[in-house]
């Protein structure tokens, strides 16, 4: 009976939490499309999420590209298929590694910062103060972050794709002795519009998920500094899991035949 | 202030619980136009919850709150925002926006109404800062650069900037030294009188309550157990009120101290 009760409590709790998240997401999206728009907040978030994430995303991309080239080369050498390195690097980066790794890095950097900022605003009553000053907190705090996340993640991934492929080029040309022109030709020939677009769509979805989780956990934080710390951890963990989960779903939608 | 007029705020049977813990168990209170009422009570007796229910920050479980005759329990959306526009609130911890400088904090409510442009809002904000004894030199500072007393003054300026006709003060002197507390009390009395506003404050600081109140009400175990003029409080024949105003550990009010 005890185990059944625990299972029932867990199930009800899970359904309740999911319902609250879906309602929060719906309300956030509704505020994204209904005026007024807080343009200054949107621009601030675009800079915060996009510009300030460039170094970490760039470094992740270049090393990923370099490792991918090296690993592909050593692996494919067993089957005398070294010529496929350029194609593997280009397709892996654009379809998969660019959006997923950029998403995970931004989730760590931005999801945590958002949850901490909004969580602190919650526990110091700044969110209540917004309401008393005739300002809808979701419109003022959540909508600009969602809009910025959806816009800026694809741009970041575009940059990550270029840097990642460049990383693969560096290792292939200067370490593995590939011909530069042949490598670039193979890269261009391997890429299709679908590869790039699917990666950018994934990035937009990940941008939404990262900002949604940051806002949701921050908005509902309670219990002072400990509560804010918990919100920050939950934001990063849940965003990371959702990124991997939606990555599979989107890959299935785009490429499963 | 006049008690002949209908109450500005009328509260009847207000109830609020959190899980199994009942915080407000049927609060009845009238606040008349131009009057300053202070609700006193120990920590955790639901004073802040009462204010938050009136402002719609918390949803009451039952009972009625009327502002200018209009029922506000369950009111949401645009009408709730319109009613909140006639109110100002000074939060216990000031609740200034960290990311905005002082001037933008004070002008925030004015700009949210979209009735005036930024230039006019900034001018009004500077005038309001002067009313609370702060000059233009602090306008560009961020809240974290100010002392607790100055933050309280900025928060008071923010609450007053929109010229509200009802102002709520949540523990306005908590955390301040006695001199700064008295300065804030004086500012509250002066500014609400100048505005002709109705004020509802909550505090457990009796010096503050005596200074800013026309009437005092005491909240205990979720109900108002006594309400009357400031001058009457020392003659009240209620052991709970007497224990509280004299700050005695012995008496009918027992605080649970968990070690």
Interface residues (C-beta under 8 A of the other chain):
Chain A: X36 X120 X121 X124 X125 X126 X128 X129 X131 X132 X133 X134 X135 X136
Chain B: X52 X55 X56 X57 X81 X84 X85 X87 X88 X89 X91 X92 X93 X95 X96 X97 X98 X108 X109 X112 X113 X114 X158 X162
